Structures are given as structure tokens and as C-alpha cells.
Amino acid sequence: MTSSVARALGRYGGMLVAPRATVRGLGPDEGLRDGLWLGGLYLLATGTYELLEGAVTLRATANLNGLVMLLSAVVWALLAPMLVLVAGETVLGRDRAHRRGTLLVPLLVVVTLAHELVAHGLRLPAFAPEIVGGLLSVALAWWVRAEVEPQGGAA
């Protein structure tokens, strides 16, 4: 378990420092669940308050309205990563789409830093961090596309 977590953290850091070498060095089954892990981290980093508010509303109302509020919070919180994953898959192509999850690293870093800066008083335009992080993630997909091996290893 510790070894897989260390490899994942190395992979995420590598996507920031040396993305082409990191992608080139991935094994066939390595990083296939990065989208889930990074999406979960994104949800914790950016949507914790909204999710807790939705959960409290669900508990207080104990009806369908509360459930809709909670689901709405989840969808809004995950909208940016879902859009980045779709854009990354489009850039990489169908046969290289198995590496799209690692493309969430720039989005997660930019948005997390921006949320921290906002918490310390910096005013940013709405959705600016998500847009910048998403554009960086899509640019990363263009940058590493040639290094991503097609799924199944066929060139």
C-alpha cells in the first residue's frame, strides 16, 4: 500500500516537473485510477464546505429536496475536473485516453493554491482558477500526447 501511494505521489509530482519523462516511464497498468484519486482530492480541496452544507440540508430536511441539494453540490464541485477529463481525452485521442487522469494534476494544484490565497484575503474573479488550471491541464495533454503509449501497447 505504501509503495503504491509513494509511486502515485511521484507520478503526480513528475507531471509537474518532467511530464514527458513521467508519462514515458509509466507501466501499462500504472495510473489508471489517477482520475478517481485526483478527482477525490479536488473534491476535498474545493468542495468540502458545499458538501457539508448539502449533507446538513439532507439531514435537516430528510426528504428529496435535501438529496437534490447534496447531489447538486457534488456535481458543481466536480464540474471542472469532469470537463478537464473530457478535454484531455479529446486531445489525447481514444487510444491514449487511459492516461487522462494524470492530467488533473495542474488543475488540482492551481485551484488549491487559489483557494488558499482567497482564504487569506486575495480577491480573484469567479472561476478564474478553474479556467487557468483547466487550460494548463489541456496544454499538458498536448505536450505529452506524443509520449503516451496507445492502450494495449500497439503503436
matplotlib code that plots the C-alpha trace (Angstrom):
import matplotlib.pyplot as plt

x = [0.0, 2.7, 4.7, 1.7, 1.0, 4.6, 4.6, 1.3, 2.8, 5.9, 3.8, 1.8, 5.0, 6.6, 3.6, 4.6, 8.4, 9.0, 5.7, 7.0, 9.5, 6.9, 4.4, 7.0, 8.0, 4.5, 3.8, 0.8, -1.4, 0.1, -2.0, -5.3, -7.2, -5.5, -8.6, -10.6, -7.9, -7.2, -10.9, -11.4, -8.6, -10.1, -13.4, -11.9, -9.8, -12.5, -15.9, -15.8, -17.9, -20.6, -20.7, -21.0, -23.8, -25.6, -25.2, -26.6, -29.5, -30.2, -30.1, -32.3, -35.0, -34.8, -36.5, -35.9, -35.1, -32.1, -30.9, -31.1, -29.1, -26.4, -26.2, -26.1, -23.2, -21.3, -22.0, -20.9, -17.8, -16.8, -17.7, -14.2, -12.4, -15.0, -14.6, -10.8, -11.0, -13.3, -11.0, -7.9, -9.4, -10.3, -6.7, -5.1, -7.4, -9.4, -6.4, -4.4, -7.3, -6.2, -3.7, -6.2, -6.5, -2.9, -3.8, -5.8, -2.6, -2.2, -5.9, -5.7, -2.5, -3.8, -7.2, -5.9, -3.4, -6.0, -8.5, -5.7, -4.9, -8.6, -8.8, -6.0, -7.8, -6.9, -9.8, -10.0, -12.6, -15.1, -13.9, -10.6, -8.5, -10.6, -10.2, -6.4, -5.9, -8.1, -6.2, -2.9, -4.2, -5.3, -1.9, -0.2, -2.2, -0.9, 2.6, 2.7, 0.5, 3.4, 4.9, 1.7, 1.7, -1.5, -3.6, -2.6, 0.9, 0.2, 1.7]
y = [0.0, 2.5, 1.7, 2.4, 5.7, 6.7, 5.8, 7.8, 10.9, 10.5, 10.3, 13.5, 15.4, 14.1, 15.5, 19.0, 18.7, 16.3, 15.4, 13.7, 11.6, 10.7, 9.6, 7.7, 5.8, 4.6, 0.9, -0.4, -0.7, 2.2, 5.3, 4.0, 5.3, 8.7, 10.4, 9.0, 9.8, 13.3, 14.0, 13.0, 15.2, 18.1, 17.5, 17.7, 20.7, 22.8, 21.5, 20.5, 23.3, 22.8, 19.1, 19.5, 22.1, 19.7, 16.9, 19.1, 20.1, 16.4, 15.6, 18.6, 18.1, 14.3, 14.5, 14.5, 18.3, 17.6, 14.8, 17.1, 19.8, 17.3, 15.9, 19.4, 20.2, 17.2, 17.9, 21.6, 20.6, 18.0, 20.0, 21.4, 18.0, 16.3, 18.9, 18.6, 14.8, 15.1, 17.8, 15.7, 12.6, 14.6, 15.9, 12.5, 10.5, 7.4, 5.0, 7.1, 8.1, 5.8, 8.5, 11.3, 11.1, 12.3, 15.5, 16.7, 17.5, 21.1, 21.8, 20.5, 22.5, 25.8, 25.6, 24.5, 27.3, 29.8, 28.7, 29.1, 32.6, 33.6, 32.3, 34.8, 37.7, 37.8, 38.5, 36.5, 36.5, 33.7, 30.5, 32.1, 29.4, 26.6, 28.1, 28.6, 25.2, 23.6, 25.3, 24.2, 20.6, 20.7, 22.2, 19.4, 16.9, 18.5, 18.5, 14.8, 13.3, 12.0, 10.3, 8.4, 4.9, 3.7, 1.4, -2.2, -1.1, -1.1, 1.9]
z = [0.0, 1.0, -2.2, -4.4, -2.6, -3.0, -6.7, -7.1, -5.4, -7.5, -10.6, -9.6, -8.8, -12.0, -14.0, -12.8, -13.1, -16.0, -17.6, -20.7, -18.9, -16.3, -18.9, -20.9, -17.7, -16.8, -16.8, -18.7, -15.6, -13.7, -13.0, -14.5, -11.4, -11.2, -12.3, -9.4, -6.8, -8.1, -8.5, -4.9, -3.8, -5.9, -4.2, -0.7, -1.6, -3.2, -2.2, 1.4, 2.6, -0.1, 0.5, 4.3, 3.7, 1.4, 3.9, 6.7, 4.5, 3.7, 7.4, 8.4, 5.7, 5.4, 2.1, -1.6, -1.6, 0.7, -1.5, -4.6, -2.7, -1.9, -5.4, -6.8, -4.5, -5.7, -9.4, -9.1, -7.2, -9.8, -12.9, -13.6, -13.3, -15.4, -18.1, -18.0, -18.3, -21.3, -22.9, -22.1, -23.6, -26.7, -27.1, -26.3, -28.5, -27.8, -27.9, -25.3, -23.1, -20.3, -19.2, -19.0, -15.1, -14.7, -16.5, -13.4, -11.6, -12.8, -12.2, -8.7, -7.9, -9.3, -7.8, -4.4, -4.3, -5.5, -2.7, -0.2, -1.5, -1.3, 2.2, 3.0, 1.5, -2.2, -4.4, -7.7, -10.5, -10.2, -11.8, -12.9, -11.1, -12.6, -16.1, -15.7, -14.2, -16.9, -19.7, -18.2, -18.0, -21.6, -22.6, -20.7, -22.7, -26.0, -24.6, -23.5, -26.3, -28.4, -25.3, -24.3, -25.5, -27.1, -24.8, -25.4, -26.4, -30.1, -31.9]

ax = plt.figure().add_subplot(projection="3d")
ax.plot(x, y, z, "-o")
ax.set_aspect("equal")
plt.show()
